[in-house]
C-alpha cells in the first residue's frame, strides 16, 4: 500500500494496527478534553463561576499532564506500552463519565483533574509506539497519522458538543454521552490490540521492560538519567517551544468562542469558527510530517509557522466577519504544522527503552503553557473587560517562539 508516495510495508501489519488503536484512543481523549470550551458560557451561568475559574477548569487536565507525564512516562518504560495505556485510558474514561454527576464547580474540577492523570499516562506512549514499531524514515509519517486524531477529536468536541448538549438536555448528560462513547472505543481498542502488543513485546526486537519489578529502582541511576534528560538541549528546546505553542493554542481554542460572542457572533457560529481551526489542522498534520521526512529539515517548519501565528493573532484584533474564517484556517495550518513537527522530534530523541521518559519530559514541560494560558487570558478578560490585551500577549509570545526556534538547534 502506498500513501503519499511512501511504501506502508516498511512497517509491519501489526504496527499499523497498533498505530490505528493509538489513533482511536487519542481521538476519544481529545473529544473528552475539548468538550469544555463550548460549554464555558453555559457553565459560567449554571455554576456561577468567573472567567478565571472557567479557564482553570479547562486547564485542569493539562496541569496533570505537566505534573505526571514525566514520572508516568518513566513508569511506562518499565511496564510496557499496552499496560501503561490500558491503565491510563481506564482512569481517564471513568473520571470523564463521573463528570456527569457533578453538581457544583469543585466536583467538576476534581473529576477533570483525575481525567488528566489518565490522559498523562497515555500521552508519552504515543511517541514510544512510533519509536518502537516504525523505522526512522517513517517517524514523521507515523506521527502524522496518529496526530490527525488530535485536531479531529478536538473539532468534534468543540464543534458538536453544544448541539449534542441541546439534544440530551444538560451539560451533565453531555459528559455522560461522550464518556460512554469513549468507553466503547476503549473496549474496542483493548480487543483489537492486546494480542498484537503481547506478541510484539515478546519478540527479541523489544526489551521486555514489563518483566522488571517496577519498584526495584536504582535511585542513583534514576537521578543520573533524570539529570541527563533535564539538561539535554535536544529535549529542552522542543519542550520550551511546545510550551509556548500550547499556551497560545489552548488560550485561543479555549477563549475564541467567548471572544467572538463578545464581538456579537451567535454562539453556534462562534463554536463553528473555533472548531474550524482544528478541522484545518488535519491536512497540516498529514502533509507536514511527510515533507519534513523528505527534507529532513524540521526546524524551518517550526519557526515559520510560529511567525505566521503571530501575524494572524495581531490581525484578528483589527478584522472581523469573513476574515475570521481566514484567520481560523491560517491558525489551524500553523498550529498543526508546529505541533506535529515537535511531536516527531520527541519520538526521535533517546533510545527505544527511554522514549517514555524523554517524551514525558517534553510533554510535561510542553503543557506548562497550556496550563498557564487559559486562566491567565481569562483573568486578563476579567480585569480589563476585553480580550485585546490577551490576544496581543499571545502574538508576542509567538514571535518569541519563532526566534527561539530559529536560533537554537534541536
C-alpha positions as a Python dict, from the first residue, in 0.01 Angstrom:
ca = {
    (1, 'X'): (0, 0, 0),
    (2, 'X'): (135, 342, -95),
    (3, 'X'): (38, 656, 93),
    (4, 'X'): (174, 991, -30),
    (5, 'X'): (443, 801, -215),
    (6, 'X'): (551, 603, 92),
    (7, 'X'): (553, 225, 97),
    (8, 'X'): (348, 140, 405),
    (9, 'X'): (504, -208, 417),
    (10, 'X'): (808, -56, 579),
    (11, 'X'): (606, -102, 897),
    (12, 'X'): (455, -444, 973),
    (13, 'X'): (83, -505, 957),
    (14, 'X'): (66, -530, 1335),
    (15, 'X'): (249, -196, 1364),
    (16, 'X'): (-16, -19, 1159),
    (17, 'X'): (-296, -184, 1357),
    (18, 'X'): (-132, -77, 1683),
    (19, 'X'): (-99, 276, 1546),
    (20, 'X'): (-466, 270, 1447),
    (21, 'X'): (-553, 171, 1802),
    (22, 'X'): (-347, 461, 1934),
    (23, 'X'): (-536, 687, 1694),
    (24, 'X'): (-869, 572, 1837),
    (25, 'X'): (-757, 629, 2196),
    (26, 'X'): (-622, 979, 2139),
    (27, 'X'): (-930, 1070, 1932),
    (28, 'X'): (-1157, 973, 2221),
    (29, 'X'): (-946, 1151, 2482),
    (30, 'X'): (-941, 1475, 2287),
    (31, 'X'): (-1317, 1472, 2246),
    (32, 'X'): (-1343, 1443, 2625),
    (33, 'X'): (-1087, 1720, 2675),
    (34, 'X'): (-1239, 1965, 2429),
    (35, 'X'): (-1600, 1946, 2544),
    (36, 'X'): (-1522, 2221, 2794),
    (37, 'X'): (-1464, 2531, 2571),
    (38, 'X'): (-1807, 2537, 2400),
    (39, 'X'): (-1972, 2478, 2738),
    (40, 'X'): (-1791, 2761, 2919),
    (41, 'X'): (-2067, 3022, 2867),
    (42, 'X'): (-2324, 2768, 2991),
    (43, 'X'): (-2106, 2657, 3284),
    (44, 'X'): (-2040, 3020, 3378),
    (45, 'X'): (-2413, 3072, 3426),
    (46, 'X'): (-2504, 2728, 3561),
    (47, 'X'): (-2225, 2711, 3820),
    (48, 'X'): (-2188, 3088, 3871),
    (49, 'X'): (-1814, 3092, 3802),
    (50, 'X'): (-1576, 3360, 3676),
    (51, 'X'): (-1382, 3355, 3350),
    (52, 'X'): (-1072, 3270, 3555),
    (53, 'X'): (-1245, 2966, 3708),
    (54, 'X'): (-1363, 2861, 3363),
    (55, 'X'): (-1009, 2882, 3231),
    (56, 'X'): (-887, 2684, 3532),
    (57, 'X'): (-1145, 2413, 3465),
    (58, 'X'): (-1025, 2382, 3106),
    (59, 'X'): (-661, 2380, 3215),
    (60, 'X'): (-706, 2121, 3493),
    (61, 'X'): (-630, 1810, 3280),
    (62, 'X'): (-336, 1994, 3130),
    (63, 'X'): (-199, 2052, 3480),
    (64, 'X'): (-198, 1677, 3532),
    (65, 'X'): (-9, 1631, 3205),
    (66, 'X'): (251, 1877, 3335),
    (67, 'X'): (285, 1703, 3671),
    (68, 'X'): (260, 1338, 3573),
    (69, 'X'): (385, 1297, 3214),
    (70, 'X'): (749, 1251, 3313),
    (71, 'X'): (705, 1008, 3608),
    (72, 'X'): (436, 812, 3426),
    (73, 'X'): (647, 812, 3111),
    (74, 'X'): (930, 665, 3318),
    (75, 'X'): (690, 404, 3458),
    (76, 'X'): (569, 326, 3106),
    (77, 'X'): (926, 248, 3002),
    (78, 'X'): (928, -18, 3272),
    (79, 'X'): (586, -182, 3240),
    (80, 'X'): (536, -165, 2863),
    (81, 'X'): (315, 37, 2631),
    (82, 'X'): (-2, -171, 2645),
    (83, 'X'): (-28, -190, 3021),
    (84, 'X'): (53, 180, 3057),
    (85, 'X'): (-211, 287, 2806),
    (86, 'X'): (-461, 37, 2948),
    (87, 'X'): (-431, 180, 3298),
    (88, 'X'): (-420, 539, 3179),
    (89, 'X'): (-717, 533, 2946),
    (90, 'X'): (-928, 344, 3201),
    (91, 'X'): (-865, 613, 3463),
    (92, 'X'): (-937, 887, 3209),
    (93, 'X'): (-1265, 746, 3079),
    (94, 'X'): (-1403, 655, 3422),
    (95, 'X'): (-1327, 1005, 3552),
    (96, 'X'): (-1481, 1158, 3240),
    (97, 'X'): (-1803, 964, 3298),
    (98, 'X'): (-1812, 1074, 3662),
    (99, 'X'): (-1810, 1437, 3547),
    (100, 'X'): (-2177, 1374, 3471),
    (101, 'X'): (-2261, 1352, 3844),
    (102, 'X'): (-2110, 1694, 3919),
    (103, 'X'): (-2347, 1948, 4068),
    (104, 'X'): (-2102, 2216, 4182),
    (105, 'X'): (-1787, 2362, 4032),
    (106, 'X'): (-1535, 2187, 4255),
    (107, 'X'): (-1681, 1843, 4184),
    (108, 'X'): (-1641, 1902, 3813),
    (109, 'X'): (-1290, 2036, 3867),
    (110, 'X'): (-1195, 1728, 4072),
    (111, 'X'): (-1310, 1478, 3809),
    (112, 'X'): (-1141, 1683, 3538),
    (113, 'X'): (-815, 1656, 3732),
    (114, 'X'): (-846, 1277, 3760),
    (115, 'X'): (-924, 1260, 3389),
    (116, 'X'): (-600, 1448, 3332),
    (117, 'X'): (-399, 1191, 3529),
    (118, 'X'): (-520, 915, 3298),
    (119, 'X'): (-453, 1133, 2996),
    (120, 'X'): (-98, 1198, 3119),
    (121, 'X'): (-33, 824, 3146),
    (122, 'X'): (-138, 763, 2786),
    (123, 'X'): (31, 1057, 2620),
    (124, 'X'): (405, 972, 2649),
    (125, 'X'): (337, 631, 2496),
    (126, 'X'): (242, 774, 2157),
    (127, 'X'): (600, 872, 2062),
    (128, 'X'): (710, 542, 2218),
    (129, 'X'): (483, 347, 1982),
    (130, 'X'): (632, 531, 1684),
    (131, 'X'): (989, 473, 1804),
    (132, 'X'): (936, 104, 1881),
    (133, 'X'): (725, -6, 1589),
    (134, 'X'): (838, 204, 1291),
    (135, 'X'): (1169, 262, 1111),
    (136, 'X'): (1329, 609, 1135),
    (137, 'X'): (1231, 703, 780),
    (138, 'X'): (863, 671, 879),
    (139, 'X'): (888, 859, 1209),
    (140, 'X'): (723, 1173, 1075),
    (141, 'X'): (461, 985, 877),
    (142, 'X'): (357, 762, 1167),
    (143, 'X'): (349, 1062, 1400),
    (144, 'X'): (134, 1250, 1150),
    (145, 'X'): (-115, 965, 1126),
    (146, 'X'): (-187, 942, 1499),
    (147, 'X'): (-169, 1321, 1535),
    (148, 'X'): (-464, 1354, 1297),
    (149, 'X'): (-676, 1224, 1584),
    (150, 'X'): (-588, 1527, 1797),
    (151, 'X'): (-740, 1804, 1581),
    (152, 'X'): (-1020, 1575, 1467),
    (153, 'X'): (-1113, 1483, 1824),
    (154, 'X'): (-1083, 1849, 1922),
    (155, 'X'): (-1303, 1954, 1631),
    (156, 'X'): (-1571, 1701, 1725),
    (157, 'X'): (-1557, 1802, 2091),
    (158, 'X'): (-1575, 2174, 2018),
    (159, 'X'): (-1798, 2168, 1713),
    (160, 'X'): (-2065, 1920, 1820),
    (161, 'X'): (-2079, 1935, 2200),
    (162, 'X'): (-2324, 2223, 2216),
    (163, 'X'): (-2552, 2060, 1959),
    (164, 'X'): (-2541, 1730, 2146),
    (165, 'X'): (-2599, 1916, 2472),
    (166, 'X'): (-2921, 2065, 2335),
    (167, 'X'): (-3033, 1719, 2228),
    (168, 'X'): (-2953, 1536, 2554),
    (169, 'X'): (-3085, 1817, 2771),
    (170, 'X'): (-2799, 1920, 3001),
    (171, 'X'): (-2424, 1950, 3023),
    (172, 'X'): (-2418, 1660, 3271),
    (173, 'X'): (-2588, 1436, 3015),
    (174, 'X'): (-2341, 1556, 2754),
    (175, 'X'): (-2048, 1439, 2967),
    (176, 'X'): (-2222, 1105, 3011),
    (177, 'X'): (-2281, 1075, 2636),
    (178, 'X'): (-1918, 1138, 2541),
    (179, 'X'): (-1798, 921, 2830),
    (180, 'X'): (-1997, 619, 2712),
    (181, 'X'): (-1880, 675, 2355),
    (182, 'X'): (-1519, 677, 2475),
    (183, 'X'): (-1573, 369, 2691),
    (184, 'X'): (-1694, 174, 2388),
    (185, 'X'): (-1391, 296, 2194),
    (186, 'X'): (-1158, 175, 2469),
    (187, 'X'): (-1319, -169, 2479),
    (188, 'X'): (-1279, -198, 2101),
    (189, 'X'): (-913, -88, 2124),
    (190, 'X'): (-847, -339, 2400),
    (191, 'X'): (-969, -637, 2197),
    (192, 'X'): (-806, -505, 1878),
    (193, 'X'): (-453, -460, 2007),
    (194, 'X'): (-387, -663, 2324),
    (195, 'X'): (-271, -975, 2141),
    (196, 'X'): (-58, -771, 1899),
    (197, 'X'): (115, -583, 2181),
    (198, 'X'): (185, -905, 2367),
    (199, 'X'): (329, -1076, 2060),
    (200, 'X'): (545, -776, 1970),
    (201, 'X'): (683, -728, 2318),
    (202, 'X'): (766, -1098, 2350),
    (203, 'X'): (979, -1085, 2036),
    (204, 'X'): (1351, -1033, 2051),
    (205, 'X'): (1309, -696, 1883),
    (206, 'X'): (1191, -538, 2208),
    (207, 'X'): (1333, -535, 2554),
    (208, 'X'): (1058, -657, 2783),
    (209, 'X'): (1050, -380, 3037),
    (210, 'X'): (734, -518, 3195),
    (211, 'X'): (924, -817, 3334),
    (212, 'X'): (1109, -588, 3569),
    (213, 'X'): (989, -529, 3919),
    (214, 'X'): (865, -173, 3879),
    (215, 'X'): (950, -99, 4239),
    (216, 'X'): (1314, -210, 4212),
    (217, 'X'): (1454, 126, 4108),
    (218, 'X'): (1821, 212, 4127),
    (219, 'X'): (1791, 560, 4278),
    (220, 'X'): (2136, 680, 4173),
    (221, 'X'): (2079, 559, 3818),
    (222, 'X'): (1735, 721, 3812),
    (223, 'X'): (1877, 1054, 3931),
    (224, 'X'): (2158, 1035, 3677),
    (225, 'X'): (1924, 963, 3388),
    (226, 'X'): (1681, 1231, 3503),
    (227, 'X'): (1956, 1493, 3517),
    (228, 'X'): (2073, 1381, 3174),
    (229, 'X'): (1725, 1429, 3033),
    (230, 'X'): (1668, 1763, 3207),
    (231, 'X'): (1996, 1909, 3080),
    (232, 'X'): (1972, 1795, 2717),
    (233, 'X'): (1930, 2085, 2473),
    (234, 'X'): (1774, 1843, 2225),
    (235, 'X'): (1496, 1786, 2478),
    (236, 'X'): (1472, 2127, 2647),
    (237, 'X'): (1434, 2339, 2333),
    (238, 'X'): (1144, 2133, 2188),
    (239, 'X'): (988, 2132, 2536),
    (240, 'X'): (1005, 2513, 2561),
    (241, 'X'): (867, 2553, 2210),
    (242, 'X'): (584, 2309, 2283),
    (243, 'X'): (506, 2503, 2599),
    (244, 'X'): (478, 2830, 2407),
    (245, 'X'): (274, 2663, 2135),
    (246, 'X'): (32, 2511, 2385),
    (247, 'X'): (-3, 2838, 2572),
    (248, 'X'): (-111, 3010, 2252),
    (249, 'X'): (-313, 2718, 2117),
    (250, 'X'): (-517, 2635, 2427),
    (251, 'X'): (-576, 3001, 2507),
    (252, 'X'): (-702, 3057, 2153),
    (253, 'X'): (-915, 2745, 2144),
    (254, 'X'): (-1048, 2795, 2495),
    (255, 'X'): (-1150, 3159, 2467),
    (256, 'X'): (-1217, 3220, 2099),
    (257, 'X'): (-1587, 3119, 2127),
    (258, 'X'): (-1634, 3368, 2412),
    (259, 'X'): (-1431, 3635, 2230),
    (260, 'X'): (-1646, 3605, 1918),
    (261, 'X'): (-1965, 3615, 2124),
    (262, 'X'): (-1834, 3939, 2278),
    (263, 'X'): (-1794, 4066, 1921),
    (264, 'X'): (-2161, 3996, 1851),
    (265, 'X'): (-2142, 3649, 1697),
    (266, 'X'): (-2407, 3388, 1759),
    (267, 'X'): (-2285, 3106, 1989),
    (268, 'X'): (-2329, 2833, 1728),
    (269, 'X'): (-2133, 3031, 1468),
    (270, 'X'): (-1855, 3118, 1715),
    (271, 'X'): (-1819, 2749, 1801),
    (272, 'X'): (-1806, 2663, 1431),
    (273, 'X'): (-1535, 2921, 1363),
    (274, 'X'): (-1330, 2785, 1653),
    (275, 'X'): (-1373, 2421, 1556),
    (276, 'X'): (-1272, 2518, 1201),
    (277, 'X'): (-922, 2574, 1341),
    (278, 'X'): (-899, 2212, 1444),
    (279, 'X'): (-1051, 2078, 1122),
    (280, 'X'): (-795, 2269, 916),
    (281, 'X'): (-518, 2123, 1132),
    (282, 'X'): (-595, 1780, 987),
    (283, 'X'): (-437, 1824, 641),
    (284, 'X'): (-144, 2004, 804),
    (285, 'X'): (-61, 1716, 1037),
    (286, 'X'): (-72, 1477, 741),
    (287, 'X'): (129, 1679, 489),
    (288, 'X'): (390, 1850, 710),
    (289, 'X'): (540, 1526, 853),
    (290, 'X'): (568, 1385, 502),
    (291, 'X'): (753, 1697, 387),
    (292, 'X'): (977, 1703, 693),
    (293, 'X'): (1063, 1334, 642),
    (294, 'X'): (1158, 1409, 284),
    (295, 'X'): (1353, 1728, 358),
    (296, 'X'): (1491, 1621, 698),
    (297, 'X'): (1470, 1988, 797),
    (298, 'X'): (1213, 2011, 1071),
    (299, 'X'): (1320, 2343, 1229),
    (300, 'X'): (1213, 2555, 933),
    (301, 'X'): (852, 2446, 980),
    (302, 'X'): (865, 2536, 1348),
    (303, 'X'): (984, 2897, 1330),
    (304, 'X'): (799, 2978, 1007),
    (305, 'X'): (463, 2869, 1143),
    (306, 'X'): (519, 3045, 1476),
    (307, 'X'): (578, 3371, 1289),
    (308, 'X'): (260, 3314, 1088),
    (309, 'X'): (65, 3254, 1410),
    (310, 'X'): (179, 3590, 1548),
    (311, 'X'): (74, 3778, 1234),
    (312, 'X'): (-266, 3610, 1237),
    (313, 'X'): (-336, 3689, 1602),
    (314, 'X'): (-247, 4055, 1559),
    (315, 'X'): (-468, 4070, 1250),
    (316, 'X'): (-758, 3922, 1447),
    (317, 'X'): (-772, 4241, 1654),
    (318, 'X'): (-846, 4458, 1353),
    (319, 'X'): (-1070, 4245, 1134),
    (320, 'X'): (-1396, 4058, 1181),
    (321, 'X'): (-1666, 3891, 976),
    (322, 'X'): (-1545, 3664, 698),
    (323, 'X'): (-1182, 3745, 779),
    (324, 'X'): (-1216, 3543, 1100),
    (325, 'X'): (-1268, 3228, 895),
    (326, 'X'): (-948, 3300, 703),
    (327, 'X'): (-766, 3354, 1032),
    (328, 'X'): (-907, 3028, 1167),
    (329, 'X'): (-775, 2842, 864),
    (330, 'X'): (-432, 3005, 896),
    (331, 'X'): (-414, 2928, 1266),
    (332, 'X'): (-521, 2568, 1205),
    (333, 'X'): (-249, 2506, 949),
    (334, 'X'): (14, 2676, 1165),
    (335, 'X'): (-83, 2511, 1494),
    (336, 'X'): (-96, 2171, 1328),
    (337, 'X'): (235, 2217, 1148),
    (338, 'X'): (427, 2316, 1461),
    (339, 'X'): (261, 2059, 1685),
    (340, 'X'): (319, 1755, 1466),
    (341, 'X'): (678, 1859, 1400),
    (342, 'X'): (753, 1888, 1771),
    (343, 'X'): (588, 1551, 1838),
    (344, 'X'): (802, 1399, 1563),
    (345, 'X'): (1113, 1542, 1727),
    (346, 'X'): (1005, 1394, 2063),
    (347, 'X'): (985, 1048, 1903),
    (348, 'X'): (1339, 1082, 1767),
    (349, 'X'): (1501, 1168, 2100),
    (350, 'X'): (1656, 893, 2311),
    (351, 'X'): (1678, 516, 2292),
    (352, 'X'): (1375, 293, 2242),
    (353, 'X'): (1375, 190, 2607),
    (354, 'X'): (1385, 554, 2723),
    (355, 'X'): (1145, 729, 2488),
    (356, 'X'): (874, 733, 2754),
    (357, 'X'): (1077, 949, 2990),
    (358, 'X'): (1221, 1184, 2725),
    (359, 'X'): (882, 1229, 2558),
    (360, 'X'): (729, 1258, 2904),
    (361, 'X'): (958, 1549, 2990),
    (362, 'X'): (886, 1725, 2661),
    (363, 'X'): (513, 1683, 2719),
    (364, 'X'): (536, 1775, 3087),
    (365, 'X'): (722, 2098, 3020),
    (366, 'X'): (532, 2149, 2697),
    (367, 'X'): (196, 2157, 2868),
    (368, 'X'): (302, 2414, 3126),
    (369, 'X'): (196, 2670, 2869),
    (370, 'X'): (-139, 2500, 2821),
    (371, 'X'): (-186, 2507, 3197),
    (372, 'X'): (-99, 2875, 3232),
    (373, 'X'): (-258, 3019, 2920),
    (374, 'X'): (-637, 2986, 2959),
    (375, 'X'): (-653, 3104, 3324),
    (376, 'X'): (-421, 3398, 3254),
    (377, 'X'): (-617, 3510, 2949),
    (378, 'X'): (-939, 3462, 3145),
    (379, 'X'): (-802, 3674, 3429),
    (380, 'X'): (-697, 3947, 3185),
    (381, 'X'): (-1051, 3940, 3045),
    (382, 'X'): (-1200, 3968, 3396),
    (383, 'X'): (-964, 4255, 3481),
    (384, 'X'): (-994, 4462, 3163),
    (385, 'X'): (-1335, 4358, 3035),
    (386, 'X'): (-1193, 4268, 2693),
    (387, 'X'): (-968, 4014, 2522),
    (388, 'X'): (-747, 4257, 2328),
    (389, 'X'): (-462, 4253, 2579),
    (390, 'X'): (-463, 3875, 2594),
    (391, 'X'): (-454, 3841, 2217),
    (392, 'X'): (-159, 4080, 2195),
    (393, 'X'): (24, 3879, 2460),
    (394, 'X'): (-29, 3560, 2260),
    (395, 'X'): (103, 3731, 1947),
    (396, 'X'): (423, 3847, 2117),
    (397, 'X'): (482, 3503, 2269),
    (398, 'X'): (451, 3352, 1922),
    (399, 'X'): (723, 3588, 1798),
    (400, 'X'): (943, 3480, 2091),
    (401, 'X'): (888, 3116, 1996),
    (402, 'X'): (980, 3188, 1634),
    (403, 'X'): (1306, 3347, 1748),
    (404, 'X'): (1392, 3053, 1975),
    (405, 'X'): (1304, 2807, 1701),
    (406, 'X'): (1533, 2988, 1458),
    (407, 'X'): (1832, 3042, 1687),
    (408, 'X'): (1868, 2704, 1859),
    (409, 'X'): (1949, 2366, 1706),
    (410, 'X'): (1749, 2070, 1829),
}
